[in-house]
Amino acid sequence: MTDAYPLSPCIGICRMDDDRRHCTGCGRTLNEIAGWSTMPVDQRRQVMAELPGRMNGGRRPTHTDRSA
């Protein structure tokens, strides 16, 4: 296991989904976003591991994606 400190998954598309559960850019919840800077390493790793399953088929949006 590496001791690397997981960086923020933010990609600059900061908009909550229609249910206001997850950011459409990074997949994090509002609480995860707010607490990221003080979140313990193990918790950051757990969040990072969960993000692909939260995203649209594991695909992050790009700047060309548009809301319906």
Steps between C-alpha positions, in 0.01 A plus 500: 500500500623848418519787745396746228245755613206491254455832325160652440304338216354840408507569125348848518144402403337586830129430462279269703291237324121532478455318832767723662680188619827515305708749305473426128870581456669295771225281646546614860223599740481852641630371834795328330584815305478721810706266716760393243781722627480355852394146408731221620699319231313171543167674461623684188605167351159353576322791331732476198424128469125569501503779240501289180178327610333835566578650163296464181603148401845567645547789253566850619336785312707725279466867415302401190231313700177693530208471739176376350 
